[in-house]
Amino acid sequence: MVRFGLSGWRVVVVVLAATNAVMAVSQTNIASLYLGISSYFHSSLLGLGVLASVYFAGYGLVELPGGITASRLGPKRLIVSGGLLTTFSLLGCALSPSFVLLTIFRIFAGAGYGLVFAPILVLLIRNLGNRQVGLGAALGTISFGVGGSAGIYFWSILSNGAGWRVSLLVEFAISLCTVALLIFLVPDDKTTDPKVSWRQLRVAFTDKSMVALCLTAFGGAATANLTGSFIVYYLENVFRVAPADAGLIGAVSYFAPLITCVAAGRLYDRGFSVKRLLGIAAISISLGTAVLVFNSVLATVVGVIVAGLASGVGGTLDFSVARDLSVKPELESLNVGIVDLAMLVGLFVSPLLFSVVVVNAGYPSAWLIGSLPAMIFFAPLLTVKIEKRRKKQKEDTSLMPPSSGNR
């Protein structure tokens, strides 16, 4: 890795976290633009559900190919490519003359972030050191939470004052600047293996621990996504809450995890029971979502806070365990990508099913049904053994912070 000054690794960590935060805005801010988009294109709630889901479809389609590519060519190249794809897709969204084109560009925006997230998480962990896996995963959760909450809150205000198209143009400009910083300030990572192949996927998918972890990640994401994707629209449409206030409540879904993710990462690094922590997270996410059945603003606020706090624990541990289940460093991006893909399947499915249930049975039934996946899909994890990767007794000096002299 390129030699940096004494604080060079900190600069790299900050730039990587900032890039992840800015890319996260592209995932979440669409929820704050729903009202303007639905008014402009005369789209229904079902159409908005499709708009939310196609982002995750694009994300998921490139997740596994991206993991293989990162293993062969290095994570930085993939981050830059994905960042540029998302950035210019945002420009396309802003200029879209029809709802169909807007939907297509949302797919490409999701694909870009699908190439970015896993390698960013891996580089965060590598730059912090091999004994701080949980902390590195927590920084990934924190940066996503910062970007996600900003996308919900600030873009709801921006959209209300300047319109949804200008809001997307602002996001395009910020994303472009961030990718430029990434190109110049983050060095290439040389941990690659050109021999990594699709056969590695078969190995990972037949590992019982990975399968159980993927099911847990799927269920948690499917439930937690509902409070992240629909709260702003729900509050505005059902309770006539002002856009700024609805955006602030919606942002809690992404801000609350910042409170718990670092603690979860620290507990993981210190050997605390992963199953116990993930079990608490799954139950809390389910209960937080189920509370919305009471159909009030107060219940909504309570539910969003509980589900948000729990998702910080679940997301951090899912990625920490995924990284440690990889058999060698070159496969870390692939393993993280597999678990992230499981989350994305949940993120893709839940908005569609939620929209259908709302249309046919109302919001209370939709919140109740949507609360179940987190607990149901956690159960298989209780039947497997989760072990951290212990390749060496002594930590590889190439993964140590800058005191090792490698940066």
Secondary structure, 3 states (H helix, E strand, C coil): CCCCCCCHHHHHHHHHHHHHHHHHHHHHHHHHCHHHHHHHHCCCHHHHHHHHHHHHHHHHHHHHHHHHHHHHHCHHHHHHHHHHHHHHHHHHHHHCCCHHHHHHHHHHHHHHHHHHHHHHHHHHHHHHCCCCHHHHHHHHHHHHHHHHHHHHHHHHHHHHHHCHHHHHHHHHHHHHHHHHHHHHHCCCCCCCCCCCCCHHHHHHHCCHHHHHHHHHHHHHHHHHHHHHHCHHHHHHHHCCCCHHHHHHHHHHHHHCHHHHHHHHHHHHHCCCCHHHHHHHHHHHHHHHHHHHHHCCHHHHHHHHHHHHHHHHHHHHHHHHHHHHCCCCHHHHHHHHHHHHHHHHHHHHHHHHHHHHHHHHHCHHHHHHHHCCHHHHCCHHHHHCCCCCCCCCCCCCHHHCCHHHCCC
